[in-house]
Structures are given as structure tokens and as C-alpha cells.
Amino acid sequence: MSKILIIVETAKGNIVGITKECISTARQLAVDLSAELEGVLLGHEVADLAVEATKYGLKKIYKIDDPQLAGVNILYHTRTLEALIKELDPKIVIAGASLYGQELMPRLAARFNSAMFPSVKKLKIDGDELEATHALFEEKLFAEMEGGLANLNFITVASGNTAEAERDDSLTGEIAEFSPVIEDSDRREVFVEEKIAKVSVDITKAKLLVSGGRGVGSKEKFAIIFESAKQMGGEVGASRAAVDAGWVPYDHEIGQTGKSVTPDFYIACGISGAIQHLVGMRNSKTIIAINTDEEAPILEVAHYAIIGDLHEVLPELTKRI
């Protein structure tokens, strides 16, 4: 049976959200190709994470656990994954379009002289062809890419386009050991220590987001956004204008220079809807826009629009949710 291989990325002792999006994206491909969905996990002391990865539907996990893999030396990862891929001969290799995935996957594609599909929004199988959609110029244009399934294809999946795979503790999978392959020429970097930036909130996992923009008015007035989000059981988002003004920390920024989110409900308050912001939230399941401007661009993507003063509308809306 053919294989689709997911490169499992971790951070702070957890499987990152973009990997779970990759699994969701790959599931239909696996059905269409009658392929097994497998994963590979590199790192040090990652046995528990390997077991956890099987709970997201990966039938087999190749665990590559070695002290030399503490931290990320991209050359170690590239060489080791090259050896594993040669042994497994998968049809497709998928990673998230994170900093890690964007550095790793082109290296692998070059070593195999294979097609590389970067930062894809959509994937599908059409006969013997793999078709992918890639956004250009802040989603003003879309490129359609094709690759033959007779050859190996490498893919990075853009975040915010697919819901994360849900953990199911009833699922089980096989854990297989694989040894790292490292050559002297790879030893150009030395891992010293890992420092994780403090993040006040992870808005990418929120099911409900109340976001504020320049139209909120001031840092003091932004309190209504925080209070409403708290009462609704959600998190706070913000446009770049609100972040640049110092009204809210960068961790809350949504858009091209911030995070991409796909909550069940996205409530945009005083946000005009510049394309840089829309690319980060347009895939939300339900978008509610509150704005005094009837021609605000965000109304074009909103499922529901409320024309009015957010400071009057939002408290009433909060009561009804």
C-alpha cells in the first residue's frame, strides 16, 4: 500500500497546531490514493509525543530519538529524513508551512529532484495528478499547481485553511524506531540552549474571537473587547493598526504579519478589513462585522453585518450570545 508521510513538528513539548492541520488535509488524499497515513517525529526524549501522534489518526510513527536532535539542526533533519524517505518510498511528504517546514522541505525536494508545492491552501487528487492551490499577492491571485503522482511530491500546508485534527484517545498506531543519519559535513551548528518566547495567548486555537481595530478608538476603549470576549468564553484578536497603536500585545494580531485563525465565530469590531487582515481570518466559519461604515471591505466577507457603534452594539450582542 502507498504511503503519505507527515513530518510531525513540535514546540514546547507539544505537537504544534499546523501539524494537526496537515493531518486533516492529508486524510482525504489518503482515501483517494488508498494510502496509509504515517508520520515521522524527530527530537530528543519524544517517546510520549510519538504515542500522542497516533491519537490523531497516524497509523504508524517513525520515532527518531537522539540527543543530537535536541534543538533543530536543519542539516541533521534533512539528512535523516532523506534516508527515511528513501526507505519508505512514500507518494507524498507533507509538513506545515512554518519556519521549520519552509526551510526543510525545499532541501528535501532538491535532494530527490522532486516537485515542491509551497504553502498550499487546497489539495486534491484528480486521476493521476496532484492539484494544489497557492495564494499570491496577499490572496489577490491564486496559482494552480499540478504534479504527477508517479513521482514523489513534497508539500507544505499553509495554516488557517483547515481545521486541526481532533485527538481521539481510542486510536492506536505502531511506533517504529529509526536511527538518525548524520555525517561530519552536517556538523556546522552546535545546539547551545532553547529559549521560548513568552506568549500570553494562542488565538489560533480559539473557537470564538472578538477582534478590535482602529475603530475601537483608544487603548482605554479596547477594554470592551477584552470584557466581551471574556463573557462569551472567547479570546481577543486585533488588527495590525490596534497592535501598532499599542492598544493590545502582538500575540493578538491577526493578518499577514500576525496569525491566521479559523474560529467558529469571528466578531470584527471597528475593523475596516484591509486585505492584510482579511487573509488571516477570512476562513472563519461565521464572521460577524460591527462597523459604522456601510462600505467597509470587511462586510464583503462577513456572513452578518451590523451597522452601528460597536460600543453600543457589542454589549447588546454579548447579552444575546
Order of alpha helices (4+ residues) and beta strands (2+ residues): beta-beta-beta-alpha-beta-alpha-beta-alpha-beta-alpha-beta-beta-beta-beta-beta-beta-alpha-beta-alpha-beta-alpha-beta-beta-alpha
